[in-house]
Amino acid sequence: MFDISWSSLLSILGLAAVTVLTRSMFFISDRPWTLPGWAHRGLRYAPVAALAAVVAPEVLMSHGAFITTWQDARLFAVAVGAGWFFWRGGVLGTIVSGMAVYLPLHIALGW
């Protein structure tokens, strides 16, 4: 049914073994494992950095290039959403206010 070569099977088993070994190192050790202080400080910024890495290209780029016009609904939606967040705080209000600006501009004006 499946036509798999020995080298492919060996590669799959080897990769599985390496994955299991590296992921179970924390459980194999007898002593408690702690991160160094510099790693703790760095991990505090990881969620913000990951969010910025996802959101910034979606807002500032279109079709793989930076947007070159101010007639983009995303720019106005981000401005209103950021204003709401700094004025009132809260994620839900930020999303609702940003989408309340984005949808009419995008649907009605085609921005």
Summary of the structure (lengths in Angstrom):
residues: 111
radius of gyration: 23.6
end to end distance: 52.0
largest distance: 63.2
contacts: 216
relative contact order: 0.06
helix: 71%
strand: 4%
